[in-house]
Amino acid sequence: MYPPESRPKRLLIFFYDLGVGGIQRRLVDIIEYLQSDAQGKRVKVTLYIKSYSGNRHNQGYIERIEKSGARIIYRPRWTAGPLRVGTASHILWTILKVHPDVILTYLRLLSVGLVMYKQILWWKRIKVVLNEGILTSELLKDEIPRRKQGFWKRAMQLTYPRADRIIVPTTAIQKDLIDNFEVPAQNIVIMPHWTLLIDSNRSEVKRTNTRYNLIYVGRLEPQKKVSLLLDVIKALASRFPTMKACIVGTGSLEHQLH
């Protein structure tokens, strides 16, 4: 047991799945960094995976996370159902079990519920941090039926300003949150995207395949506008017949792109 003053901080991360994508890679980077000896193991990370579809999980990422010492909790299948009641109940149970000091959530709409939990229940000591990777206004248009968009926008306007922090990658998302969701500017932290390359491995990185002229790596979801990329590829191919492109990723549009 740790003395209270030296106990590692407990970080509980809510994430959707570990498929192929830049945000998944950055999440793994963050977990490895926080769990590393360089940080003195001052943070104990628990990762909650909302997707229970095992075939969408990148086994390499899972191995890296487990090797770092972090714990992974998968949402069980019995939580599936209308109104997300099962999911909300399991998330509540997980929070009570982990007793986190900080919650970091990537779950978008479910982030509303996590902020409400904090406000309604007794978790005044728990910090809730939201991660908004895309324009929140565009999220509402792309993922929410039109008849429900007004309700969810109002719910976000009530809860997002009450989050302890919101992490965004760009000033455009920051402005969207300020203008349309009434989030105070001081509650928003801009953290640009990155890619880590370990110095010791730089000499091993070589161009081994020059077959493709254009490569897309990311989630295959509507908000990524992959259909526009296909139009670009077709236009380029008409001018450069030998051009070859490659699309790498998983998501709801995967079968439509085959």
N, C-alpha and C positions, 0 to 999 in steps of 0.2 A: 504493500500500500504506500502511496505517496503522501507526505505531509501536505496539508491544504495549500501551503504557500508555494510548493514545488510541483504540484500536480499539473500534468500537461493539460493545455486547453483542449477541450473536445469540440471538434468541428464536424457537423453533420451536413453532408452535401446531398441535395436531391437533384437527380439527373434523369433524363428520359431513356437513353440507351447508349451503348458503346459501339455503334456502327462506325462506318468509315466517314470521317469528317474532320475538319480543322478544329472545331470546338472540342471534339472528343480527345484529340491529341493534346490540346492545351490543358484540358482537365487532368489528364494523366501526368503531364509535366508538373502541374501545380501540386498534385498529391505526392509525387516522388520528392519534390523539393521540400514540402512541409514535413515529410517523414524522414528526411535525410539526416545523417549524422551531423552535417554542416549546420543544421538548425537546432542541434542539441535535443532533437526529439521533444520539442516543447509543445507540439501539437499532435493530438491523436485523431486521425481522420476516419470517419465512417461514411461510406458512399452508399446511398439508397438508389437503386436502379428501378425506375418506374415501369419500364417495359419488361414483361415476363416472357417475351419471345426470345428464347435462347439463340436462335439462328441469326439474330441481329446483333449479337455481341461479338466483339473482336477479341478472340482468345488471347492474342498477344498483349492487348491492353489489360485484360483481366490478370494475366500472369504478372505483368509489371506492377499493377496495383497491389496484388497480394504479396509480392516479393518485398514491396516497400514497407509492409507491416500494417497497411490500412485494412479495414474490414469492409466487406461488401454485403449488403442486404438486398435481396431481390423481392420485388412485389409479388405476392402469391397470386395464382390464378383465381382463387375464390373471391378476390376483390373486384373482379370485373362485374359490371352491372350498370343499371340506369342511375343517373344523377351522381355518379362517382362516389356514392356513399361508402362502399367497401374500401375504395382507395383512401378516402379521407380518414376512415376509421383506422386503417393500417398505418397511415402516416402519423396519426396521433399516438398510436401505440408505440411506434418506433421512437418518437420524440421522448415519450415517458421512459422508455427503456434506456436510451442512450444518454439522457440528461446533458444535452450539448450546451456549450457556452455560446456558440455561434452557429446559426443555420445559414447555409448558402444554397439558394435554390435557383435552378435553371428551368423550372416547370411552368413558366409563363402563367396560364390561367390558374393553376393550382397555387401559385405564389400568392394570389389573393387570399386563399384560405389560410395559408401559413401566417400571413400578417394578421388576419382576423383571430386566429388562435392566440397569437401573442397579445393582442389587445383585450380579448374577452376573458381569457383564462389568467393564470397566475404567473406567466413567464416574463415578468418584468426584467429579470436579469439576463434573459436570452436575447442576443442581438440577431436580427433577421436581415440578411443581405440578399438582394435580388440581382440576378444577372440578366440584362436585356441585350441580346445579341443582334436584334434587328429592330427596325422602327416599330414601336408598339402600335401605332396607328395602322400600319400595314398588316401586322399580325391579326388585328381585329377583322380586317377586310378579307384576308386569305383563309383564316381558320375558323371563323365564327359565322353561322348563318345570319343573314341580314336582319331577320326578326329579333335576334338576340344581341346584336351588336350594341344597341343602346344600353341594355342592362349591364353588359360586361364593361363597357366604357365607364359607366357610372361607378361600378364596383371597383375598378382600377383607380378612378379619381379619389375614392374614399380611402383606399388601402395603401396605394403606392407612396403617397406622401408620408405615411406612418412607418414605412420601412426605415431601418437604421441607416442603410446605405443602398444605393443602386449602382451597379457597375455596368458601364457601357463602353463600347470600343471606339465610338466616334462622337464628334460634336453634334452631328445631325440627330442622333438618337437622344442626346442630352437635350437639345432644343425641343424635340418632339415631346419629351416627358414634361418639360417646363411649360410649354405652350398649351398642350392638350390634356395633361393629366395632373396639373397643379403641383408638381413635385418641386420642392425648394431646391435651388441650384446647389446649395451647400451639402445636400444629401446625395449628390451624384458624383461619382468618381469615374473619370475617363481612363481606361486602361487599353491602349492599342493592342491589336493582335500581334503575336510573335511566333517564331519557330526556333526551337532550340537545336543547336548542333554542337555536340561535345567536341572540344578542341582535339582530344586524342584521336577522334575518328575522322577529322577533316581530310587526312591524307587518303582515307579509304573511299571517300565519296568520288566516284568517277562516272562519267557519262558512258553507260554500258549499252544503251539502245537509242539510236537516233532515228528510229523508224517513224515515230509520231511527230508531227509538226505542232499539234495542239493537244493538250491534255487537261481534262477537268477532273479534279478530285474533290468530292464533297457529298453531302446528302442529296438524295434524289427526291426532293420535296417541292411542292408548288411555289413556295416563297423563294426558292433558289432560281426560278425562272430558267430552268434548263431548256425549255422549249425555245426560248430566244437564242440560246447558244446553238441549238440545232439549226435554226434559220441562218445564223452566222456561218456555221460550218458549210451548209449547202451553198451559200453565196460565194464563199471562198473556193469551194471545190469547183464551181463553174468557171472560175478564172485560173485555178491552179489544180488541174486534174490529178496530179500525182500526190496532192496533199492527203495526209492521213491524220485522223483525230482519234482520241481515246477518252472514254468517260468511265471513271472509277467511282463507285459508291453504292450505297443501299438506301432504300426508302420506298415510299408508297408508289412512286412512278417507275419503279424498277422494271416491271413487266411491260409497261407501255413503251419503254425505250428499246426493248429487244427487237 
